[in-house]
């Protein structure tokens, strides 16, 4: 993240006092600016298309259209924005559903303010933005899935796919991975698609969490 760059944020939450709290929190960070807010999912897509934010902070449990459906609508639009779920729910099903629907992070509302700001910056930098207490739960949920892959050996990844998976776990974007490996971003995108298919996962965040919670992550030494 560039120190002098401002990132535009939209807050979607049906509690006006919480939206006010988020606005106050963002005011503490010179790189973040709240430019819009909404109380339910029905207003979101129009707001996002109108303001073109860099980040959407989205609650799950809202009146009307819920957060997961709202997330899917945003991700199916042509807007390039990070969507971070910001919720009180630490329910395993909610976490998995959000990440499999394309969420770029999952944060709990009871986080310390400085931790929440740090997590938002991590998402901007392409890193995993998940409340720390949830990563183990997510890893367990992925392992307990009937179609889950338990280790790298049974995943059948190629050396190149292993290499890219390691970069994903570092939070690197496709463009950064492409630059580091001297290949095109389009090629990286194809490899990521194959990796997710082989691991029976639906998002790169899931893939990163899966890898980081392996018993022996040193398996990833790729020449």
C-alpha positions in Angstrom: 0.0 0.0 0.0 1.2 3.4 -0.9 1.5 5.7 2.1 0.0 8.7 0.3 -2.9 6.9 -1.4 -6.5 7.2 -0.2 -8.7 4.1 -0.3 -12.5 4.7 -0.5 -14.7 2.7 1.8 -18.5 1.9 1.8 -20.1 0.6 5.0 -23.2 -1.7 4.8 -24.8 -2.3 8.2 -28.4 -2.0 9.5 -27.3 -0.4 12.7 -26.8 3.3 12.3 -24.7 3.7 15.4 -22.3 1.0 14.2 -22.0 2.7 10.8 -21.2 5.9 12.7 -18.5 4.0 14.7 -17.0 2.7 11.5 -16.9 6.3 10.1 -15.2 7.5 13.2 -12.7 4.6 13.1 -11.8 5.3 9.5 -11.3 9.0 10.3 -8.4 7.9 12.4 -6.6 6.5 9.4 -5.3 9.0 6.8 -5.3 6.4 4.0 -9.0 5.4 4.5 -12.0 7.5 3.6 -15.7 6.5 4.1 -17.7 7.7 1.1 -21.0 6.0 1.5 -23.2 3.8 3.7 -26.4 1.8 3.5 -28.7 0.0 5.9 -29.5 -3.0 3.8 -28.5 -5.1 0.9 -31.2 -3.6 -1.4 -29.4 -0.3 -1.6 -25.9 -1.7 -2.0 -25.4 -2.5 -5.7 -26.6 1.0 -6.8 -24.4 2.6 -4.2 -21.3 0.6 -5.2 -21.8 1.2 -8.9 -22.3 5.0 -8.1 -19.3 5.4 -5.8 -16.8 2.7 -7.1 -15.2 2.1 -3.7 -12.0 0.3 -3.1 -13.5 -1.6 -0.1 -16.9 -2.6 1.0 -17.4 -3.4 4.7 -20.5 -5.7 4.7 -22.5 -7.2 7.6 -24.1 -10.6 7.2 -27.3 -10.4 9.2 -29.4 -7.6 7.8 -33.0 -6.9 7.2 -34.1 -7.5 3.6 -31.3 -8.9 1.4 -28.7 -10.6 3.6 -25.0 -10.1 3.4 -24.2 -13.3 1.5 -26.7 -12.5 -1.3 -25.4 -8.9 -1.3 -21.8 -10.2 -1.6 -22.7 -12.4 -4.6 -24.4 -9.4 -6.3 -21.3 -7.2 -5.8 -19.0 -9.9 -7.0 -21.1 -10.7 -10.1 -21.0 -7.0 -11.1 -18.2 -5.3 -13.0 -17.0 -3.3 -10.0 -13.5 -4.1 -8.8 -13.8 -3.8 -5.1 -12.7 -5.7 -2.0 -15.5 -7.0 0.1 -14.8 -7.6 3.8 -17.5 -9.2 5.9 -17.8 -7.3 9.2 -20.1 -9.2 11.5 -20.8 -10.6 15.0 -21.3 -14.1 13.5 -18.5 -16.6 14.2 -20.7 -19.3 12.8 -18.7 -21.8 10.8 -21.4 -22.0 8.0 -21.4 -18.2 7.7 -17.6 -18.0 7.3 -17.4 -20.8 4.7 -20.4 -19.4 2.8 -18.9 -15.9 2.7 -15.5 -17.0 1.5 -17.0 -19.4 -1.1 -19.1 -16.5 -2.4 -16.0 -14.4 -3.0 -15.4 -12.4 0.2 -11.9 -11.0 0.5 -11.9 -11.2 4.3 -14.0 -12.0 7.3 -13.7 -9.8 10.4 -15.6 -9.8 13.7 -17.1 -6.7 15.1 -15.5 -7.2 18.5 -12.0 -6.7 17.2 -9.9 -4.0 18.7 -10.1 -0.9 16.6 -6.3 -0.9 15.7 -6.6 -4.6 14.7 -9.6 -3.9 12.5 -7.6 -1.1 10.7 -4.6 -3.4 10.4 -6.8 -6.1 8.8 -8.3 -3.6 6.3 -4.8 -2.7 5.3 -3.8 -6.3 5.0 -6.7 -6.8 2.6 -5.6 -3.8 0.5 -2.1 -5.4 0.3 -3.6 -8.7 -0.9 -3.1 -10.6 2.3 -5.6 -12.7 4.2 -8.0 -10.6 6.2 -9.6 -13.0 8.7 -9.9 -12.5 12.4 -7.2 -14.7 14.0 -9.6 -16.8 16.1 -11.4 -17.8 13.0 -8.6 -19.2 10.9 -8.4 -22.5 12.8 -12.2 -22.9 12.7 -12.1 -22.3 8.9 -9.2 -24.8 8.5 -11.2 -27.4 10.5 -14.3 -26.8 8.4 -12.3 -27.2 5.2 -10.7 -30.5 6.4 -14.1 -31.9 7.6 -15.7 -31.3 4.2 -16.5 -34.7 2.6 -14.6 -33.6 -0.6 -11.7 -32.0 1.2 -8.0 -32.8 0.4 -6.0 -33.5 3.5 -2.4 -33.0 2.3 -0.4 -31.8 -0.7 0.6 -35.3 -1.7 -2.9 -36.3 -2.5 -3.8 -33.0 -4.2 -1.8 -33.8 -7.4 -0.5 -30.3 -7.9 2.2 -29.6 -10.4 5.5 -27.9 -9.3 4.3 -24.7 -10.9 0.9 -24.9 -9.1 2.7 -25.6 -5.8 4.9 -22.5 -6.4 1.8 -20.4 -7.1 0.0 -21.7 -4.1 2.9 -20.6 -1.8 2.6 -17.1 -3.3 -1.1 -17.1 -2.7 -0.5 -18.0 0.9 1.7 -15.0 1.2 -1.2 -12.8 0.1 0.1 -11.9 -3.3 -2.2 -10.9 -6.1 -2.1 -12.5 -9.5 -0.2 -9.5 -10.9 2.5 -9.7 -8.2 2.8 -13.5 -8.6 3.1 -13.0 -12.4 5.9 -10.5 -11.9 7.7 -12.7 -9.4 7.5 -15.8 -11.6 8.0 -13.9 -14.9 4.8 -15.2 -16.4 1.6 -13.5 -17.5 -1.3 -12.7 -15.0 -3.6 -14.6 -17.3 -1.4 -17.7 -16.9 -1.5 -17.3 -13.1 -5.3 -17.0 -13.3 -5.5 -20.3 -15.1 -3.2 -22.0 -12.6 -5.2 -20.6 -9.7 -8.4 -22.1 -11.2 -6.7 -25.5 -11.5 -5.4 -25.3 -7.9 -8.8 -24.6 -6.5 -10.4 -27.4 -8.5 -7.7 -29.9 -7.4 -8.1 -28.8 -3.7 -12.0 -28.8 -4.0 -12.0 -25.1 -2.8 -13.7 -22.1 -4.2 -11.6 -19.1 -3.3 -8.0 -18.2 -3.0 -8.5 -17.1 0.6 -9.7 -20.7 1.4 -6.6 -22.0 -0.4 -4.3 -19.8 1.6 -5.9 -20.8 4.9 -5.8 -24.5 3.9 -2.1 -24.2 3.2 -1.2 -22.2 6.3 -2.9 -24.8 8.5 -1.1 -27.9 7.0 0.7 -30.0 9.5 3.9 -29.6 7.5 3.8 -26.5 5.3 7.5 -27.1 4.5 6.2 -29.5 1.9 6.0 -26.5 -0.3 9.7 -26.2 -1.0 9.6 -25.9 -4.8 12.8 -25.7 -6.8 
